[in-house]
Amino acid sequence: MTQPGAPFLLHGPEVPESPVILSVPHAGRDYPDALLAMSRLPLAALRPLEDRHADLLIGDAVAAGHTSLVATRPRAWIDLNRDVREVDPDMIDPPLARHAVVRSAKVSGGLGLIPRRLRGHGEILRHRLTRGELDRRIAQDHLPYHARLAALIAATRKRFGVAVLLDVHSMPPLPDTGDQARIVVGDLFGRSAAARFSATIQDVARDAGHACAQNSPYAGGHILSVHGAPMRGVHAIQMEIDRSLYLDAALDGPGSGLAACRALVRATARALADEATGSTAAIAAE
């Protein structure tokens, strides 16, 4: 492994040409040497934290002109879909004051801003992080990602009068019930987007033959909470895609279904753009 590069990559036009922006916060595979040195777990045990190869899902949407922001740092380093206060205070040396943190269910489960535990593996780190290390990760990775995303959203809203953030994630296959969802759409139970945008995503997915669910088991996280503001014309929706649809049988490398899923994400972005502008015509970027 090498020293880490840029914490995120911008794909597509720097000045958005579509009212839809895509975000991929959990697919980073640039593992810093510092993380590998302090981890008591091998790299193979950390990879399941990733939305494995979810960054590959947006290629067709980018080619169609949709601006996209993709994190390069792994979730094991810092989770961009958590509030900076969602920290297990006992992970930090000296421990953080209890009033300075948010003890959410995710933190209690070991998956806060800095993941602490993995199911079946236990503790990730050999030792606590110093406050300086925590602050550096926030300053170098978390804050720049959200600042750039906010700037893109503001530029999009200024140009189109509306902005739609499609936050792309992947999920492990849900328990087999015969009709289990392969696509889960999250809008924080209507707080981060108007219902018509969530419905649009489900319509596209069902037209492609995929069963859908909304807000269960994934309603969305910090990204939707901080960037979604439907009353101001900013709609943020999370799209979870079953990894078995685009990865190989081991759920590790790209599989035969990747092309179809790339087409699905492109069609979703296109439909959201049409819904945002009230147009069935092609967006400017296409």
Protein Blocks (a to p, Z undefined) as FASTA:
>chain_A
ZZdddfbdcedjfbacbfbdcddfklccbdcfklmmmpcbdfklmmmmpcghklmmmmmm
mmnopacdddfbdfklocckbcfklccfklpccdddfklpccdfklmnopafbdfbdghk
lpfbfbdcdfklmmmmmmmmmmmmmmmmmmmmmmmmmmnopacddddddddddddehjac
fbdcdeehoplocfklmmmmmmmmmmnopacdehiabebdfklmmmgcfknopacddddd
dfklmmcfkomaccfklmmmmmmmmmmmmmmmmmmnopabdcfkZZ
